[in-house]
């Protein structure tokens, strides 16, 4: 795929460049609680603006139902982008309507505008090719060139991600180029031992990546809510913990296949349990109890890996040449259940090899727990996109940037 450097070499002064970013940030009302994805697109936007381009930034936020919804407005993200750029950013109150047309027409060379949430138009996410294409046609009238830099959306076959690049000269932005380079290190240029740490709530969310990594990884460490389906599959009591009954057989198959291939497949040896789910806003102490993973009380809820598991997982990461981590080890948003996730994050920092935090909740946890983001090899902006790439899937947004 052609990169932004090739575009800049051609000259973009006075040209309208459409940048498909990922500004899908978490909001508390209108307050951004994690601006990592906005910061990730700043190098691309800055470079284009410095070269005299008229930069039109577009993104989705949340899951509105194909119509305007103030709760999902990109206005806060546009304001934050302006702060990070140190320049005023114009904001269009629609996607392809009168406001968008006027704002883009009014852009001077080297200036930046943000369009309102793309998903306020049903054509963005439509499964109908014609409807999606019609929306892409309208977006194409706003630009002369396209730069894809929203890695968190490249696994979606959406109008601005898949259809629009076909209508304009297209290039990969700095973020996408970096993300793809990192993922190739995880699939094509692996330093061993290769350790994969997987957390999160559901086994079903990780089936594809486990399938694909069983013949690539040397060790797989399991945490988070998905642990309890594995434990239940082995015949252990899991109390009131999250459980996917329909995935128990799959868990047994993974364990057997890992043993056949000589892959270490580690499950927790102890669990932090409580009587119920904690209040994540009040964060009042819950006095968790540590129990053996194979001896959970029937009425208890598992919420984090225990201290012995933290030590075990840290030891299994200590000599890693390559690490991919996706999914927290527990309910890290509450201080009583953050230590498992903190231990894995710290173990990544201590590991001698190349470490990748696979976006989503893992990236949020790193920031929430106060770690220095720059100390990790890479923190991805796209958890879902990273997982699908590692599953071996073709990502529509990346395919669209190929020539």
C-alpha positions as CSV (number, residue, x, y, z in Angstrom):
1,X,0.0,0.0,0.0
2,X,1.1,3.6,-0.7
3,X,1.9,5.6,2.4
4,X,1.4,9.2,3.4
5,X,5.1,9.9,2.8
6,X,4.5,9.2,-0.9
7,X,1.5,11.5,-0.9
8,X,3.5,14.3,0.8
9,X,6.3,13.9,-1.7
10,X,3.8,14.6,-4.5
11,X,2.7,17.8,-2.8
12,X,-0.7,18.4,-1.2
13,X,-0.8,22.2,-0.8
14,X,-4.3,23.4,-1.5
15,X,-5.6,19.8,-1.8
16,X,-8.5,18.5,0.2
17,X,-7.4,15.4,2.0
18,X,-9.9,13.2,3.7
19,X,-8.5,11.5,6.8
20,X,-10.5,8.5,8.1
21,X,-9.4,8.6,11.7
22,X,-10.6,6.7,14.8
23,X,-11.8,9.3,17.3
24,X,-14.1,6.7,19.0
25,X,-13.1,7.8,22.5
26,X,-14.9,7.0,25.7
27,X,-17.0,9.9,27.0
28,X,-18.5,10.7,30.4
29,X,-21.2,13.1,29.2
30,X,-19.1,15.5,27.1
31,X,-15.8,14.7,28.9
32,X,-13.3,12.5,27.2
33,X,-11.9,10.0,29.7
34,X,-9.2,8.6,27.4
35,X,-7.8,10.6,24.5
36,X,-5.4,7.9,23.3
37,X,-7.0,7.4,19.9
38,X,-7.1,11.2,19.2
39,X,-3.4,11.5,20.0
40,X,-2.7,8.6,17.7
41,X,-3.9,10.4,14.6
42,X,-2.1,13.7,15.4
43,X,1.1,12.9,13.5
44,X,-0.8,12.3,10.3
45,X,-3.0,15.4,10.6
46,X,0.0,17.6,11.5
47,X,2.1,16.4,8.6
48,X,-0.7,17.1,6.1
49,X,-1.6,20.5,7.6
50,X,2.1,21.5,7.7
51,X,2.3,20.6,4.0
52,X,-0.6,23.0,3.2
53,X,-3.4,20.4,2.8
54,X,-7.0,21.2,3.7
55,X,-7.5,18.3,6.1
56,X,-11.0,16.8,6.5
57,X,-11.1,14.4,9.5
58,X,-13.9,11.9,9.8
59,X,-14.7,9.2,12.3
60,X,-17.4,7.3,14.0
61,X,-18.1,7.3,17.8
62,X,-20.2,4.7,19.5
63,X,-23.2,3.0,18.0
64,X,-25.9,5.5,17.1
65,X,-28.7,4.1,15.0
66,X,-28.0,5.7,11.7
67,X,-29.4,9.1,12.8
68,X,-28.1,12.1,14.7
69,X,-27.9,11.5,18.5
70,X,-26.3,14.3,20.6
71,X,-24.9,11.7,23.1
72,X,-22.6,10.5,20.3
73,X,-21.4,13.8,18.9
74,X,-17.8,14.2,17.8
75,X,-17.7,17.8,19.0
76,X,-15.7,17.0,22.2
77,X,-13.2,15.0,20.1
78,X,-12.9,17.8,17.6
79,X,-12.2,20.3,20.4
80,X,-9.5,17.9,21.9
81,X,-7.9,17.5,18.5
82,X,-7.6,21.2,18.2
83,X,-5.9,21.4,21.6
84,X,-3.4,18.7,20.6
85,X,-2.7,20.4,17.3
86,X,-2.4,23.8,18.9
87,X,-4.7,25.2,16.2
88,X,-8.4,25.9,15.7
89,X,-10.3,23.0,14.2
90,X,-13.6,23.7,12.4
91,X,-16.5,21.4,13.1
92,X,-19.3,20.4,10.7
93,X,-22.6,19.6,12.4
94,X,-23.4,17.0,9.8
95,X,-21.6,14.4,7.6
96,X,-22.3,15.4,4.0
97,X,-25.0,18.0,4.3
98,X,-25.0,21.8,4.2
99,X,-22.7,22.3,7.2
100,X,-20.1,19.8,5.9
101,X,-20.1,21.3,2.4
102,X,-19.7,24.9,3.9
103,X,-17.0,24.0,6.4
104,X,-14.9,22.1,3.8
105,X,-15.4,24.9,1.2
106,X,-14.2,27.4,3.8
107,X,-11.0,25.6,4.7
108,X,-7.8,27.5,4.0
109,X,-4.5,25.8,3.2
110,X,-3.0,24.1,6.2
111,X,-6.3,24.1,8.2
112,X,-8.3,21.2,9.7
113,X,-12.0,20.4,9.9
114,X,-13.8,17.5,11.6
115,X,-17.1,16.1,10.3
116,X,-19.9,15.0,12.6
117,X,-20.2,11.3,13.5
118,X,-20.2,9.2,10.3
119,X,-22.6,6.8,11.9
120,X,-25.3,9.5,12.0
121,X,-25.8,8.5,8.4
122,X,-27.3,5.0,7.9
123,X,-25.2,4.5,4.7
124,X,-22.0,4.3,6.7
125,X,-22.7,0.9,8.2
126,X,-25.2,-0.4,5.8
127,X,-24.9,-4.0,4.6
128,X,-26.4,-3.0,1.3
129,X,-23.6,-2.2,-1.1
130,X,-25.6,0.4,-3.0
131,X,-26.7,2.3,0.1
132,X,-23.1,2.2,1.4
133,X,-21.7,3.2,-2.0
134,X,-24.1,6.2,-2.3
135,X,-22.9,7.5,1.0
136,X,-19.3,7.0,-0.1
137,X,-20.1,9.0,-3.3
138,X,-21.2,11.9,-1.2
139,X,-18.2,11.8,1.0
140,X,-16.0,11.7,-2.1
141,X,-17.3,15.1,-3.1
142,X,-15.5,16.6,0.0
143,X,-12.0,15.5,-0.9
144,X,-9.4,15.1,-3.6
145,X,-7.4,12.3,-1.8
146,X,-8.0,9.8,1.0
147,X,-5.7,8.8,3.9
148,X,-6.8,5.8,5.9
149,X,-5.6,6.2,9.5
150,X,-8.4,4.8,11.6
151,X,-6.9,1.4,12.5
152,X,-9.6,0.7,15.1
153,X,-12.1,0.5,12.2
154,X,-10.3,-1.3,9.5
155,X,-12.0,-4.6,10.3
156,X,-15.4,-3.0,9.4
157,X,-16.7,-3.0,5.8
158,X,-18.1,0.5,6.2
159,X,-18.5,3.3,3.6
160,X,-15.7,5.5,4.9
161,X,-13.4,2.6,5.5
162,X,-13.9,0.3,2.5
163,X,-15.9,2.1,-0.3
164,X,-14.5,5.6,-0.2
165,X,-10.8,4.6,-0.9
166,X,-12.0,3.1,-4.2
167,X,-13.3,6.5,-5.2
168,X,-10.2,8.6,-4.5
169,X,-6.4,8.2,-4.7
170,X,-5.6,6.5,-1.4
171,X,-2.8,6.2,1.1
172,X,-2.0,4.7,4.5
173,X,-1.5,7.2,7.3
174,X,1.3,6.9,9.9
175,X,-0.8,5.1,12.4
176,X,-2.0,2.4,10.1
177,X,1.5,1.9,8.7
178,X,2.9,1.5,12.2
179,X,0.1,-0.9,13.3
180,X,0.5,-3.1,10.3
181,X,4.3,-3.2,10.8
182,X,3.7,-4.3,14.4
183,X,1.3,-7.0,13.5
184,X,3.7,-8.4,11.0
185,X,6.2,-8.7,13.8
186,X,3.6,-10.8,15.7
187,X,3.0,-13.1,12.7
188,X,5.9,-13.1,10.4
189,X,9.0,-12.0,12.3
190,X,8.6,-13.5,15.8
191,X,11.3,-13.5,18.4
192,X,10.9,-16.4,20.8
193,X,9.7,-17.3,23.3
194,X,6.4,-15.9,22.0
195,X,3.9,-15.4,24.9
196,X,0.3,-14.5,24.4
197,X,-1.7,-13.2,27.4
198,X,-5.5,-13.2,26.8
199,X,-8.1,-11.8,29.1
200,X,-11.5,-10.2,28.7
201,X,-14.9,-11.6,29.5
202,X,-15.8,-14.2,26.8
203,X,-14.1,-17.2,25.3
204,X,-16.2,-16.7,22.2
205,X,-14.5,-13.3,21.6
206,X,-11.1,-15.0,21.4
207,X,-11.9,-18.3,19.6
208,X,-10.4,-17.2,16.3
209,X,-7.2,-15.8,17.8
210,X,-6.6,-18.8,19.9
211,X,-7.2,-21.1,16.9
212,X,-4.6,-19.2,14.9
213,X,-2.0,-18.7,17.6
214,X,-1.9,-22.3,18.9
215,X,0.6,-23.1,16.1
216,X,2.5,-19.8,16.6
217,X,2.8,-19.1,20.3
218,X,5.0,-20.9,22.8
219,X,2.9,-20.0,25.8
220,X,-0.7,-18.8,26.2
221,X,-1.8,-17.2,29.5
222,X,-5.5,-17.0,30.2
223,X,-7.2,-14.4,32.5
224,X,-10.3,-12.3,32.9
225,X,-13.9,-13.6,32.8
226,X,-13.1,-16.2,30.1
227,X,-11.1,-18.1,32.7
228,X,-14.3,-19.5,34.3
229,X,-15.5,-21.3,31.2
230,X,-12.1,-23.1,31.1
231,X,-12.3,-24.0,34.8
232,X,-15.9,-25.2,34.4
233,X,-14.9,-27.3,31.4
234,X,-12.3,-29.0,33.6
235,X,-15.1,-29.8,36.1
236,X,-14.4,-27.1,38.7
237,X,-17.0,-25.1,40.5
238,X,-17.1,-21.4,39.3
239,X,-19.8,-20.0,41.6
240,X,-21.7,-17.2,40.1
241,X,-18.9,-16.2,37.8
242,X,-19.3,-15.4,34.1
243,X,-19.8,-18.7,32.2
244,X,-20.4,-19.7,28.6
245,X,-21.8,-23.2,28.8
246,X,-21.7,-23.5,25.0
247,X,-18.0,-23.0,24.9
248,X,-16.9,-25.6,27.4
249,X,-16.2,-28.3,24.8
250,X,-14.2,-25.8,22.8
251,X,-12.1,-25.0,25.9
252,X,-11.3,-28.7,26.4
253,X,-10.3,-29.0,22.7
254,X,-7.9,-26.0,23.1
255,X,-6.3,-27.6,26.2
256,X,-5.8,-30.9,24.4
257,X,-4.5,-29.3,21.2
258,X,-2.0,-27.1,23.2
259,X,-0.7,-30.2,24.9
260,X,-0.4,-32.0,21.5
261,X,1.6,-29.1,20.0
262,X,3.7,-28.5,23.1
263,X,2.3,-25.1,23.8
264,X,2.1,-24.1,27.4
265,X,-1.5,-23.2,28.1
266,X,-1.7,-21.6,31.6
267,X,-4.8,-21.1,33.6
268,X,-5.0,-19.3,37.0
269,X,-4.1,-21.2,40.1
270,X,-6.0,-18.8,42.4
271,X,-8.8,-16.4,42.1
272,X,-10.0,-13.2,43.9
273,X,-13.8,-13.7,44.7
274,X,-16.5,-11.6,46.2
275,X,-20.2,-11.8,46.9
276,X,-21.2,-9.7,43.9
277,X,-20.0,-7.2,41.3
278,X,-18.4,-4.1,42.8
279,X,-19.7,-0.6,42.4
280,X,-17.3,0.9,39.8
281,X,-18.2,4.5,40.6
282,X,-18.1,4.5,44.4
283,X,-15.1,2.1,44.4
284,X,-15.9,1.3,48.0
285,X,-13.8,-1.6,49.5
286,X,-15.3,-5.0,48.9
287,X,-12.9,-7.2,51.0
288,X,-12.2,-9.9,48.3
289,X,-11.2,-13.4,49.3
290,X,-8.4,-15.4,47.6
291,X,-9.4,-19.0,46.8
292,X,-7.8,-21.8,44.9
293,X,-9.0,-21.9,41.2
294,X,-10.1,-25.5,41.7
295,X,-12.0,-24.8,44.9
296,X,-14.2,-21.8,44.4
297,X,-17.2,-21.5,46.7
298,X,-20.6,-22.0,45.1
299,X,-22.0,-18.6,45.9
300,X,-19.0,-16.4,45.0
301,X,-18.1,-14.4,41.9
302,X,-14.6,-14.4,40.5
303,X,-13.3,-11.0,39.6
304,X,-9.5,-11.2,39.2
305,X,-6.6,-13.6,39.1
306,X,-5.0,-14.2,42.5
307,X,-1.5,-13.4,43.9
308,X,0.0,-16.8,43.1
309,X,-1.2,-16.5,39.5
310,X,0.3,-13.0,39.2
311,X,3.7,-14.4,40.2
312,X,3.2,-17.4,37.8
313,X,2.3,-15.3,34.8
314,X,5.1,-12.8,35.5
315,X,7.5,-15.7,35.5
316,X,6.2,-17.0,32.2
317,X,6.7,-13.5,30.7
318,X,10.1,-12.9,32.2
319,X,12.1,-14.3,29.2
320,X,9.7,-13.4,26.4
321,X,11.1,-12.4,23.1
322,X,7.7,-11.3,21.9
323,X,4.5,-10.6,23.9
324,X,0.9,-9.9,22.7
325,X,-1.5,-9.0,25.4
326,X,-5.2,-8.4,24.8
327,X,-7.8,-8.2,27.6
328,X,-7.6,-7.3,31.3
329,X,-7.0,-10.0,33.9
330,X,-9.9,-8.8,36.1
331,X,-12.2,-5.9,36.8
332,X,-9.3,-3.4,36.7
333,X,-11.7,-0.4,37.1
334,X,-12.1,-1.2,40.8
335,X,-8.9,-1.0,42.9
336,X,-9.7,-4.3,44.7
337,X,-9.5,-6.2,41.4
338,X,-6.8,-4.3,39.5
339,X,-3.7,-6.1,40.7
340,X,-3.9,-9.0,38.2
341,X,-4.0,-6.6,35.2
342,X,-1.3,-4.4,36.8
343,X,1.0,-7.4,37.3
344,X,0.7,-8.5,33.7
345,X,1.3,-4.9,32.5
346,X,4.4,-4.6,34.7
347,X,5.6,-8.0,33.5
348,X,5.4,-6.7,29.9
349,X,7.6,-3.7,30.9
350,X,10.1,-6.1,32.5
351,X,10.2,-8.5,29.6
352,X,13.3,-8.3,27.4
353,X,11.5,-8.6,24.1
354,X,9.0,-6.8,21.9
355,X,5.8,-6.1,23.8
356,X,2.4,-5.2,22.3
357,X,-0.7,-4.1,24.2
358,X,-3.6,-5.1,21.9
359,X,-5.9,-2.1,22.2
360,X,-9.3,-1.9,23.7
361,X,-9.6,-2.4,27.4
362,X,-6.0,-3.4,27.7
363,X,-4.9,0.0,26.4
364,X,-7.4,1.7,28.7
365,X,-6.1,-0.3,31.6
366,X,-2.5,0.7,31.0
367,X,-3.5,4.4,31.1
368,X,-5.9,4.0,34.0
369,X,-3.3,2.2,36.1
370,X,-0.8,5.0,35.5
371,X,1.8,3.2,33.3
372,X,4.1,5.1,30.9
373,X,2.7,4.3,27.5
374,X,6.0,4.9,25.9
375,X,7.6,2.1,27.9
376,X,5.8,-0.6,26.0
377,X,6.9,-1.7,22.5
378,X,3.5,-0.7,21.1
379,X,0.0,0.1,22.3
380,X,-2.5,-0.6,19.6
381,X,-5.5,1.6,19.0
382,X,-7.6,-1.3,17.7
383,X,-8.3,-4.3,19.8
384,X,-10.9,-5.8,17.5
385,X,-8.8,-5.1,14.4
386,X,-5.7,-6.5,16.0
387,X,-7.5,-9.7,17.0
388,X,-9.0,-10.2,13.5
389,X,-5.6,-9.7,11.9
390,X,-4.0,-12.3,14.2
391,X,-6.9,-14.6,13.4
392,X,-5.7,-14.5,9.8
393,X,-8.7,-12.6,8.5
394,X,-8.6,-10.1,5.6
395,X,-9.4,-6.7,7.0
396,X,-11.6,-4.6,4.6
397,X,-10.0,-1.3,5.5
398,X,-6.5,-2.6,4.8
399,X,-7.5,-4.4,1.6
400,X,-9.0,-1.1,0.4
401,X,-5.7,0.6,0.7
402,X,-3.9,-1.9,-1.4
403,X,-3.4,-1.2,-5.1
